[in-house]
């Protein structure tokens, strides 16, 4: 059985997914924001490096300004 001390050490280790090391374990979504500007501000303020996007929110026929992916910098998230 793991002790509290062991659990703390695990959380101190960086999280690696598919060869990419992440500083934060927080993952945030793109839904439920008033608009894309608010979404980007909230995601940036969170410090998260992983952002989830619901497939139904990714409409490839929308203009770039309307689409969620246009507002997220892939080098940051």
Backbone as CSV, one residue per row, in Angstrom:
resi,resn,N_x,N_y,N_z,CA_x,CA_y,CA_z,C_x,C_y,C_z
1,UNK,0.839,-1.165,0.000,0.000,0.000,0.000,0.892,1.239,0.000
2,UNK,0.552,2.230,-0.814,1.348,3.448,-0.920,1.136,4.329,0.304
3,UNK,2.197,4.952,0.730,2.092,5.896,1.834,1.932,7.288,1.256
4,UNK,1.570,8.214,2.107,1.423,9.600,1.680,2.737,10.118,1.113
5,UNK,3.845,9.759,1.758,5.159,10.202,1.292,5.422,9.724,-0.138
6,UNK,5.096,8.483,-0.437,5.276,7.942,-1.786,4.417,8.705,-2.784
7,UNK,3.171,8.997,-2.421,2.263,9.713,-3.308,2.794,11.101,-3.636
8,UNK,3.343,11.772,-2.654,3.875,13.111,-2.878,5.041,13.057,-3.855
9,UNK,5.899,12.079,-3.723,7.035,11.959,-4.637,6.572,11.733,-6.071
10,UNK,5.545,10.948,-6.253,5.036,10.691,-7.602,4.568,11.989,-8.240
11,UNK,3.872,12.831,-7.482,3.362,14.089,-8.034,4.481,15.078,-8.335
12,UNK,5.622,14.931,-7.689,6.750,15.815,-7.967,7.436,15.475,-9.281
13,UNK,7.229,14.265,-9.765,7.864,13.862,-11.019,7.114,14.476,-12.199
14,UNK,7.840,14.881,-13.249,7.170,15.438,-14.430,6.269,14.390,-15.081
15,UNK,5.208,14.853,-15.693,4.299,13.976,-16.425,4.757,13.927,-17.876
16,UNK,4.983,12.738,-18.388,5.393,12.574,-19.786,4.317,11.813,-20.540
17,UNK,3.889,12.380,-21.660,2.905,11.749,-22.535,3.452,11.796,-23.950
18,UNK,3.586,10.639,-24.561,4.051,10.525,-25.956,5.379,11.263,-26.163
19,UNK,6.273,11.141,-25.194,7.590,11.740,-25.327,7.659,13.226,-25.007
20,UNK,6.540,13.825,-24.618,6.535,15.248,-24.271,6.382,15.386,-22.760
21,UNK,7.297,16.106,-22.137,7.261,16.312,-20.696,6.464,17.575,-20.392
22,UNK,5.508,17.435,-19.492,4.625,18.545,-19.136,4.951,19.047,-17.736
23,UNK,4.925,20.348,-17.550,5.163,20.946,-16.239,3.900,20.905,-15.380
24,UNK,2.748,20.952,-16.022,1.478,20.981,-15.306,0.668,19.730,-15.620
25,UNK,-0.014,19.218,-14.615,-0.906,18.070,-14.826,-2.342,18.530,-15.077
26,UNK,-2.567,19.817,-15.051,-3.909,20.351,-15.275,-4.263,20.283,-16.758
27,UNK,-5.429,19.737,-17.047,-5.938,19.681,-18.416,-7.267,20.415,-18.425
28,UNK,-7.436,21.346,-19.360,-8.667,22.139,-19.406,-9.369,21.951,-20.742
29,UNK,-10.659,22.212,-20.744,-11.459,22.080,-21.958,-11.772,23.432,-22.570
30,UNK,-12.333,23.401,-23.763,-12.644,24.625,-24.499,-14.125,24.980,-24.443
31,UNK,-14.921,24.218,-23.732,-16.364,24.454,-23.707,-16.804,25.396,-22.608
32,UNK,-18.028,25.886,-22.745,-18.738,26.680,-21.731,-18.194,28.092,-21.535
33,UNK,-17.486,28.618,-22.495,-17.030,30.002,-22.390,-17.963,30.900,-23.191
34,UNK,-18.064,32.151,-22.784,-18.922,33.124,-23.461,-18.516,33.302,-24.913
35,UNK,-17.198,33.376,-25.153,-16.691,33.541,-26.516,-15.252,33.030,-26.568
36,UNK,-14.670,33.035,-27.764,-13.312,32.500,-27.933,-12.268,33.318,-27.182
37,UNK,-12.471,34.616,-27.070,-11.512,35.459,-26.346,-11.465,35.076,-24.869
38,UNK,-12.628,34.873,-24.276,-12.678,34.469,-22.871,-12.041,33.092,-22.687
39,UNK,-12.270,32.202,-23.641,-11.691,30.859,-23.583,-10.165,30.941,-23.549
40,UNK,-9.586,31.701,-24.465,-8.131,31.818,-24.540,-7.578,32.441,-23.261
41,UNK,-8.220,33.485,-22.757,-7.763,34.129,-21.525,-7.771,33.147,-20.353
42,UNK,-8.832,32.362,-20.239,-8.941,31.403,-19.135,-7.899,30.297,-19.252
43,UNK,-7.690,29.803,-20.460,-6.707,28.733,-20.659,-5.300,29.239,-20.351
44,UNK,-4.975,30.428,-20.830,-3.649,30.997,-20.552,-3.462,31.237,-19.055
45,UNK,-4.484,31.742,-18.380,-4.387,32.017,-16.943,-4.233,30.734,-16.130
46,UNK,-4.759,29.627,-16.635,-4.706,28.362,-15.896,-3.301,27.774,-15.838
47,UNK,-2.476,28.075,-16.828,-1.145,27.484,-16.893,-1.134,26.073,-17.451
48,UNK,-2.289,25.604,-17.895,-2.382,24.248,-18.452,-1.625,24.162,-19.773
49,UNK,-1.060,22.990,-20.027,-0.374,22.743,-21.291,-1.156,21.785,-22.183
50,UNK,-2.216,21.202,-21.619,-3.063,20.281,-22.378,-4.468,20.870,-22.419
51,UNK,-5.000,20.988,-23.633,-6.341,21.526,-23.831,-7.154,20.507,-24.611
52,UNK,-8.327,20.180,-24.094,-9.193,19.236,-24.796,-10.207,20.005,-25.640
53,UNK,-10.551,19.424,-26.781,-11.521,20.031,-27.689,-12.540,18.961,-28.060
54,UNK,-13.811,19.246,-27.845,-14.858,18.298,-28.231,-14.927,18.246,-29.751
55,UNK,-15.038,17.054,-30.281,-15.069,16.884,-31.733,-16.203,17.699,-32.344
56,UNK,-17.331,17.771,-31.694,-18.450,18.526,-32.256,-18.174,20.026,-32.323
57,UNK,-17.196,20.518,-31.567,-16.865,21.948,-31.590,-15.898,22.290,-32.706
58,UNK,-15.286,21.309,-33.324,-14.332,21.562,-34.395,-15.075,21.456,-35.720
59,UNK,-15.513,22.588,-36.225,-16.238,22.648,-37.489,-15.278,23.182,-38.541
60,UNK,-14.814,22.312,-39.404,-13.813,22.700,-40.399,-14.376,23.633,-41.457
61,UNK,-15.695,23.773,-41.530,-16.314,24.670,-42.506,-16.457,26.096,-41.988
62,UNK,-16.211,26.320,-40.718,-16.324,27.670,-40.154,-15.146,28.526,-40.587
63,UNK,-15.346,29.820,-40.539,-14.230,30.716,-40.840,-13.194,30.593,-39.728
64,UNK,-11.978,30.984,-40.017,-10.909,30.875,-39.012,-11.243,31.657,-37.746
65,UNK,-11.844,32.815,-37.901,-12.144,33.652,-36.743,-13.166,32.997,-35.817
66,UNK,-14.056,32.177,-36.371,-15.089,31.538,-35.562,-14.615,30.233,-34.935
67,UNK,-13.713,29.539,-35.571,-13.307,28.214,-35.116,-12.419,28.237,-33.887
68,UNK,-12.572,27.225,-33.040,-11.796,27.108,-31.801,-10.311,26.940,-32.095
69,UNK,-9.968,26.117,-33.053,-8.558,25.814,-33.320,-7.759,27.037,-33.755
70,UNK,-8.400,27.987,-34.383,-7.712,29.211,-34.812,-7.180,29.999,-33.613
71,UNK,-7.830,29.880,-32.486,-7.485,30.675,-31.304,-6.470,30.004,-30.382
72,UNK,-6.152,28.740,-30.626,-5.221,28.008,-29.760,-3.883,27.830,-30.460
73,UNK,-2.817,28.301,-29.846,-1.468,28.192,-30.401,-0.931,26.785,-30.129
74,UNK,-0.756,25.963,-31.172,-0.316,24.579,-30.958,1.076,24.455,-30.336
75,UNK,1.882,25.499,-30.383,3.202,25.426,-29.755,3.112,25.617,-28.235
76,UNK,1.974,26.104,-27.750,1.798,26.346,-26.314,0.930,25.312,-25.628
77,UNK,0.015,24.706,-26.365,-0.938,23.760,-25.767,-0.858,22.443,-26.484
